[in-house]
Amino acid sequence: MILSLFIREYIILIVTEHTQKERLGF
C-alpha cells in the first residue's frame, strides 16, 4: 500500500541519480 509507493519512489530516485551520474561521465 503506502510502503509499496515509498519503495517505488525510492527506486525512481536511485535510477534518476544513476542516469544523472552517467550523463556527467561518472
C-alpha distances in whole Angstrom, upper triangle without the diagonal:
4,5,5,7,9,10,11,13,14,16,17,19,20,21,23,25,26,27,29,31,32,33,35,37,35
4,5,5,6,9,10,11,12,14,15,17,19,20,21,23,24,26,27,29,31,32,33,35,33
4,5,5,6,9,10,10,12,14,15,17,18,20,21,23,24,26,27,29,30,32,33,31
4,5,5,6,9,10,10,12,14,15,16,18,20,21,23,24,26,27,28,30,32,30
4,5,5,6,9,10,11,12,14,15,17,18,20,21,23,24,26,27,29,31,29
4,5,5,6,9,10,11,12,14,15,17,18,20,21,23,25,26,27,29,27
4,5,5,6,9,10,11,12,14,15,16,18,20,21,23,24,26,27,25
4,5,5,6,9,10,11,12,14,15,17,18,20,21,22,24,26,24
4,5,5,6,9,10,11,12,14,15,16,18,20,21,23,24,23
4,5,5,6,9,10,11,12,14,15,17,19,20,21,23,21
4,5,5,6,9,10,11,12,14,15,17,18,20,21,20
4,6,5,6,9,10,11,12,14,15,16,18,20,19
4,6,5,6,9,10,11,12,14,15,17,19,17
4,6,5,6,9,10,11,12,14,15,17,15
4,5,5,6,9,10,11,12,14,15,14
4,5,5,6,9,10,10,12,14,14
4,6,5,6,9,10,11,12,11
4,5,5,6,9,10,11,9
4,5,5,6,9,10,10
4,5,5,6,9,9
4,5,5,6,5
4,5,5,5
4,5,8
4,6
4
